Amino acid sequence: MTSLRLSPLDAEHRALGARTAEFGGWDMPLQYAGVLEEHRACRERAVVFDVSHLGSVRTRGPDAFDVLQWALTNDLRRTSPGHAQYTHLLDPHDAHVVDDIIVWWLGADDFMVMPNASNTQPLLDALRDAARQRRDACTIDDVTGERVVLAVQGPKARDLLARVVPDAAATPRFAVRPLEWQGTHGWVAGTGYTGEDGVELHVPREAAVSCWRALLEVGLQPAGLAARDTLRLEMGFPLHGHELGAGITPYQAGLSWVVRPDKGDFRGHDALLREQESGVTRRLRGLLLDGRQVPRAGYAVRRDGEQLGEVTSGNFSPTLERGIALAFLRPDVSEGEVVDVDVRGRPARAVVVKPPFVHR
């Protein structure tokens, strides 16, 4: 059995009493004080998540732009150095989403590509294959082990971060800036996965502990990945392995804006066009339950006894104090329709809605 990877902050988390769990091959903090408390702290104040289980793939060289432009779905020409972009890596045969990715454009020929933890190797393979086939000049390196990634999120996140790293706190949304911390050099981006304002810090490994402790000292509350999941669900953000992954295309997931067919050829382009011509067989929808029942992935969604699809992610919303879910449903199901979710054998009434469930 392969050992789980550990964050450079593993000892810090354990000293704080964190409960840990496996995430994409890493042993990471699930919660500290409790999911509800950490969720509400992010919505009302500010928290810091260790998200070092995410991948970091440095792509550099004169042809780095061309490799990423061909391998990924979005159009890098719509952004510029010093900015981040959300994009997808597709399977070339059926256009399913191999991974959803954030690209940090660090400099003219320098990119940090951020995949989900379990998809770092598939991304490396895809980019290296693209460079080899196209004979493009660039280096593609996995630098995940060289840093920590700290997500500082919440309505008071920038105010607290300004006491530690003022320049990082001033980084605009989806901008990318250099980060200096105690003589080390990293990066900061105005990105996150909670729906709240904030930034993500890419800090060199040797400075991880000092940076983490400084953030806690100014009042940022540590939060685990369980709260990060309920936060993203309230916003309707997809999670790989649930709303994205094998058999799921961007069009099915309601993410057509991530795909730019007009940019020219890209990996998965032809397969995606075939689906566009034939039409999707299911669409991702939101479900707002009447009460506090907790829908879970795999639960059936029905209308008048007829199955329409199934839940992909579901939980109790701490903000709304009711059950919420994302589900793939037949394309003829419309917003506003009333359906039933089979919660452990009992029908729970729900309304089909367009996410987000919580507006920020």
C-alpha positions in Angstrom: 0.0 0.0 0.0 1.4 3.4 -1.0 2.0 5.8 1.9 0.0 9.0 1.9 1.8 12.2 1.2 2.0 14.8 4.0 1.8 18.5 3.9 4.9 20.4 5.2 2.4 21.6 7.8 1.3 18.2 9.0 2.9 18.6 12.5 1.2 22.0 12.8 -2.2 20.5 12.0 -1.8 17.7 14.5 -0.7 20.1 17.2 -4.0 21.9 16.7 -5.9 18.7 17.1 -7.0 18.3 13.4 -8.8 15.3 12.3 -7.3 14.1 9.0 -8.5 12.1 6.0 -7.2 11.0 2.6 -7.6 13.5 -0.2 -6.1 12.5 -3.6 -3.2 10.5 -2.0 -2.6 13.0 0.7 -3.4 12.9 4.4 -4.9 16.4 5.0 -6.9 18.2 7.7 -10.6 17.3 7.5 -11.6 19.6 10.4 -10.3 21.3 13.6 -13.1 22.8 15.8 -15.9 21.4 13.6 -17.3 21.7 10.1 -20.2 24.0 10.9 -18.0 26.4 13.0 -15.3 26.5 10.3 -17.9 27.0 7.5 -19.6 29.9 9.3 -16.2 31.4 10.2 -15.4 31.6 6.5 -18.7 33.1 5.6 -18.7 35.6 8.4 -15.0 36.3 9.2 -11.9 34.7 7.7 -10.1 31.3 7.7 -7.0 29.7 6.2 -7.0 26.3 4.5 -3.9 24.2 3.8 -4.6 23.1 0.2 -1.1 21.8 -0.5 -2.6 18.5 -1.8 -3.4 20.4 -5.0 -0.8 20.0 -7.7 1.7 22.6 -9.0 3.1 22.1 -12.5 5.6 24.7 -13.7 5.5 25.1 -17.5 8.2 27.4 -18.9 9.9 28.2 -22.2 9.3 30.0 -25.5 6.6 27.5 -26.5 4.9 27.1 -23.1 1.9 29.3 -24.2 1.4 27.2 -27.4 1.4 23.9 -25.4 -1.1 25.1 -22.9 -3.3 26.7 -25.6 -3.5 23.4 -27.4 -3.8 21.1 -24.4 -6.5 23.1 -22.5 -10.0 24.3 -23.4 -10.0 28.0 -22.5 -8.3 30.7 -24.6 -5.2 32.2 -23.0 -5.4 35.1 -25.4 -8.4 36.3 -23.3 -6.1 37.0 -20.4 -2.4 38.1 -20.0 0.7 37.7 -17.8 -0.1 38.4 -14.1 -3.6 36.8 -14.2 -5.2 33.4 -13.6 -7.6 31.5 -15.7 -10.0 28.6 -15.1 -9.8 25.9 -17.7 -10.3 22.1 -18.5 -8.1 19.3 -19.7 -10.3 17.0 -21.9 -10.0 13.4 -22.9 -9.2 13.4 -26.7 -11.7 10.5 -27.4 -14.9 11.4 -25.7 -14.2 15.0 -24.3 -14.8 14.1 -20.7 -13.2 16.4 -18.2 -9.9 14.7 -17.1 -9.4 17.7 -14.8 -10.5 21.2 -14.1 -7.5 23.5 -13.6 -6.4 27.0 -12.7 -3.5 28.4 -14.7 -1.5 31.1 -13.0 0.4 33.1 -15.7 3.5 34.2 -13.9 5.5 35.8 -16.7 5.8 36.0 -20.4 6.8 32.4 -20.9 6.2 31.1 -17.4 3.0 29.4 -16.1 2.0 27.6 -12.9 -0.7 25.0 -13.8 -2.7 23.9 -10.8 -4.5 20.5 -11.1 -6.5 18.6 -8.5 -4.4 16.4 -6.3 -5.1 13.0 -7.9 -4.7 14.4 -11.5 -1.2 15.8 -11.3 0.3 12.9 -13.1 -2.4 12.8 -15.9 -1.8 16.5 -16.4 2.0 16.1 -16.6 1.6 13.2 -19.1 -0.8 15.3 -21.3 1.4 18.4 -21.3 4.6 16.5 -22.0 2.9 14.5 -24.8 1.6 17.7 -26.3 5.1 19.3 -26.2 6.7 16.1 -27.7 4.2 15.8 -30.5 4.3 19.4 -31.4 8.1 19.6 -30.9 7.6 22.6 -28.7 10.4 24.0 -26.6 9.4 24.1 -23.0 10.0 22.4 -19.6 7.2 20.9 -17.6 8.1 20.2 -14.0 6.1 18.9 -11.0 7.0 21.3 -8.2 4.3 20.3 -5.8 6.7 19.1 -3.2 8.6 22.4 -3.2 5.8 24.5 -1.6 2.6 24.8 0.4 -0.6 26.4 -0.8 -2.6 28.4 1.7 -6.1 29.7 0.9 -7.0 32.7 2.9 -10.7 33.2 2.5 -13.6 35.2 4.0 -15.0 38.8 4.2 -12.2 39.8 6.6 -9.5 37.8 4.8 -7.7 40.8 3.2 -7.8 42.9 6.3 -6.1 40.2 8.4 -3.7 39.2 5.7 -2.6 42.9 5.3 -1.1 42.6 8.8 1.2 39.9 7.6 1.8 40.5 3.9 0.3 43.8 2.7 1.2 43.3 -0.9 -0.5 39.9 -1.0 -3.6 41.3 0.6 -3.8 43.9 -2.2 -3.8 41.3 -5.0 -7.0 41.7 -7.1 -9.4 39.0 -7.9 -7.8 36.5 -10.5 -4.6 38.5 -10.6 -1.2 36.8 -9.9 1.6 38.6 -8.2 5.1 37.7 -6.8 5.2 37.0 -3.0 8.1 37.6 -0.7 8.0 36.1 2.7 11.1 36.2 5.1 13.6 36.1 2.3 11.8 33.5 0.2 10.0 34.0 -3.1 6.6 32.6 -4.1 3.4 33.7 -5.6 -0.1 34.9 -4.7 -3.3 34.7 -6.7 -6.7 36.2 -6.1 -8.4 32.8 -6.4 -10.3 30.5 -4.1 -13.0 27.8 -3.9 -15.4 29.2 -1.3 -17.3 32.0 -3.0 -15.8 34.5 -0.5 -13.1 37.1 -1.2 -9.5 36.1 -0.6 -6.3 34.9 -2.1 -4.2 31.7 -2.4 -0.5 31.9 -1.3 2.1 29.7 -3.0 4.8 29.7 -0.3 8.2 27.9 -0.5 8.3 24.8 1.6 11.1 26.1 3.9 8.9 29.1 4.9 5.7 27.1 5.3 5.6 26.9 9.1 6.5 30.5 9.8 3.9 31.8 7.3 1.2 29.5 8.7 1.9 30.6 12.3 1.9 34.3 11.3 -1.5 33.9 9.7 -3.0 32.3 12.8 -1.4 34.9 15.1 -3.4 37.7 13.4 -6.7 35.9 13.9 -7.2 33.7 10.8 -9.0 30.5 11.9 -7.7 27.2 10.6 -10.3 25.4 8.6 -10.4 21.8 7.2 -11.3 20.5 3.8 -14.8 19.3 5.0 -15.8 23.0 5.4 -14.2 23.8 2.1 -16.5 21.2 0.5 -19.7 22.6 2.0 -18.6 26.1 1.1 -18.0 25.2 -2.6 -21.3 23.2 -2.7 -23.3 26.3 -1.5 -21.8 28.1 -4.5 -22.5 25.3 -6.9 -18.8 24.8 -7.8 -18.1 21.4 -9.4 -15.9 18.9 -7.7 -13.8 16.5 -9.7 -15.0 12.9 -9.2 -18.5 14.2 -8.6 -19.6 16.8 -11.1 -16.6 16.4 -13.4 -14.7 13.3 -14.4 -15.1 10.2 -16.5 -18.1 10.4 -18.8 -18.8 14.0 -17.9 -18.2 16.8 -20.5 -18.1 20.6 -19.9 -21.5 20.9 -21.7 -23.2 18.4 -19.4 -21.7 20.2 -16.4 -23.0 23.6 -17.6 -19.5 24.9 -18.1 -19.6 25.7 -21.8 -18.0 29.1 -21.0 -14.8 27.3 -20.2 -14.6 26.0 -23.8 -13.5 28.3 -26.6 -14.0 26.5 -30.0 -13.2 29.7 -31.9 -9.6 29.6 -30.7 -8.7 26.8 -33.1 -7.9 23.2 -32.5 -7.3 21.8 -29.0 -7.3 18.5 -27.2 -10.8 17.0 -27.3 -12.1 19.6 -29.8 -13.6 17.1 -32.3 -15.2 14.9 -29.7 -16.8 18.0 -28.1 -18.2 19.1 -31.4 -19.8 15.8 -31.9 -21.6 16.1 -28.6 -22.6 19.7 -29.4 -24.2 18.5 -32.7 -26.0 15.5 -31.1 -27.1 17.3 -27.9 -26.4 16.4 -24.3 -28.3 13.6 -22.6 -28.1 15.2 -19.1 -27.5 18.5 -17.4 -26.2 19.5 -14.0 -28.9 21.2 -11.9 -29.2 22.4 -8.3 -31.7 20.9 -5.9 -33.1 22.9 -2.9 -34.7 20.6 -0.4 -37.7 21.7 1.7 -36.2 20.6 5.0 -33.0 19.5 6.8 -32.7 16.1 5.1 -29.2 15.5 3.8 -29.0 14.3 0.2 -25.9 12.3 -0.7 -24.2 11.4 -3.9 -26.0 8.5 -5.7 -29.4 9.3 -4.3 -32.1 9.0 -7.0 -34.1 12.0 -8.2 -37.7 11.3 -9.3 -40.8 13.0 -10.6 -44.1 11.2 -10.2 -42.1 8.0 -9.6 -40.1 8.2 -12.7 -36.3 8.5 -12.2 -34.8 11.7 -13.7 -31.2 11.3 -12.6 -29.2 11.2 -9.4 -27.4 13.4 -6.9 -23.7 14.0 -7.5 -23.0 16.1 -4.4 -25.3 16.9 -1.5 -25.1 18.1 2.1 -26.7 20.2 4.8 -26.2 23.9 4.0 -25.0 25.7 7.2 -26.0 29.1 5.6 -29.5 28.1 4.5 -30.1 25.5 7.2 -31.6 23.0 4.7 -30.5 20.3 2.3 -28.9 21.2 -1.0 -27.5 19.1 -3.8 -26.1 19.1 -7.3 -27.5 16.4 -9.6 -27.3 15.3 -13.2 -30.9 15.3 -14.6 -32.6 14.7 -17.9 -32.3 17.7 -20.2 -36.1 18.2 -20.3 -36.2 18.9 -16.5 -36.6 22.7 -16.0 -35.8 25.1 -13.2 -38.7 25.6 -10.9 -39.9 22.0 -11.2 -40.7 20.1 -8.0 -39.0 16.7 -7.7 -38.4 14.1 -5.0 -35.0 12.9 -3.8 -34.9 9.4 -2.4 -33.2 10.0 1.0 -32.7 6.5 2.5 -35.9 5.2 1.1 -38.1 8.2 1.8 -39.0 10.9 -0.7 -37.7 14.4 0.1 -39.4 17.3 -1.8 -37.0 19.6 -3.7 -37.1 22.4 -6.2 -34.9 22.4 -9.2 -32.8 25.6 -9.1 -29.9 27.3 -10.8 -26.8 27.5 -8.5 -25.4 29.2 -6.6 -27.6 28.4 -3.6 -25.9 31.2 -1.6 -25.3 34.6 -3.4 -22.2 36.5 -2.3 
